[in-house]
């Protein structure tokens, strides 16, 4: 049973297991050992967001990696997708990002990239855990000049800026567009405004003063209220917010209304299909993608492939199926023509490009789909039984589906990170789906709660 890795790397409260210096050092040793696959010197990129605990974990990871005879390339505060890019660009053997994404500052996490810029699959994460638990590599101790070195890459930010700008045609810029950016006091606080300004837009920035403890605190993709207000008061054409590690984004239209990932993905899918750039006329979403999104794609002749929740699941399905576009409601959008992972800065460039090409405001572009009312509930449980083995729950689910009669959806699943069962019901009648969700939650509480 996996103890360290969750749905997206290792995560927890900083300075408590597993987010301790001791475990970070062991993770560094394990990743260094796993990726020493060729002759000569080896190197691993380490980036981080702006959390106070990033210094502690960065030092521990660096120590562990160097103790295995592998060099470390330090890039400092950098978006997660920037670390993925730099791992490939610098021809490193692997990449490490220290971030807990949208979580508050007291949390932190560690996620890993292979040399091709993709997140590690389950089998490699399992292998890393095995190396740590078994002490299999404890005896490996290079000495003298075989110990690794640590270097700081001074031009890492500039490399990443030029990379993301290549997702926009050279003949296009954003002159005449007024944009508000919210950097969540996180990893993109420096690079995000520079990119959009260099592409010609008039930029107002909020959430760009990190102090180690304010990441995601009332700013960014998970708290768009300040961004909405800034768009309304400034008369901007659009507001764009990223989360703490900038691998996802949220958009605010010129009217000050939030546009979620489903609506943005629908607009992108239609435009790419029209331009002949949507591979296999397919878009990849998750089990949480709104039923209205599914209906809009079906009407447009686009196939929706659903995966479990999480950008890694989306990416794996995109790669295996040869698809070019995928994303989820929370704002993780993946453009596989441009990057190997979700990138909030690239997503920002793509939405601005779509507005520029169409000559239409964002509020009009996202009218291509109408969201179906959705109810989400979380029910705490003491144990995680196979939900299919709970007959009373399965009967209740079937009864709800019959009542919806193909005009909505029911989804009951476990949370990947908490002792919760998540209940989702979608349908045209808001009061009816609320009642269904509460009934299902009650069955869960009485049977396994």
Secondary structure as UniProt FT lines:
FT   STRAND          5..6
FT   TURN            7..8
FT   STRAND          9..13
FT   TURN            14..15
FT   TURN            17..18
FT   HELIX           21..34
FT   STRAND          43..48
FT   TURN            52..53
FT   HELIX           54..66
FT   TURN            67..69
FT   STRAND          71..77
FT   HELIX           80..89
FT   TURN            90..91
FT   STRAND          94..98
FT   TURN            101..102
FT   TURN            105..106
FT   STRAND          107..114
FT   TURN            115..116
FT   HELIX           122..134
FT   TURN            135..139
FT   HELIX           144..146
FT   STRAND          150..152
FT   TURN            154..155
FT   HELIX           156..165
FT   TURN            166..167
FT   TURN            170..171
FT   TURN            175..176
FT   STRAND          178..182
FT   TURN            184..185
FT   TURN            187..190
FT   HELIX           191..198
FT   TURN            199..200
FT   STRAND          202..206
FT   TURN            215..216
FT   TURN            221..222
FT   HELIX           225..234
FT   STRAND          238..242
FT   TURN            244..245
FT   STRAND          249..252
FT   TURN            254..255
FT   STRAND          258..259
FT   HELIX           261..274
FT   TURN            275..276
FT   HELIX           279..281
FT   STRAND          282..286
FT   TURN            287..288
FT   HELIX           291..299
FT   TURN            300..301
FT   STRAND          303..307
FT   HELIX           311..321
FT   STRAND          325..327
FT   TURN            329..330
FT   STRAND          333..335
FT   TURN            336..338
FT   HELIX           344..358
FT   HELIX           362..365
FT   HELIX           366..368
FT   STRAND          374..380
FT   HELIX           387..389
FT   HELIX           391..404
FT   TURN            405..406
FT   STRAND          409..414
FT   STRAND          420..426
FT   HELIX           430..447
//
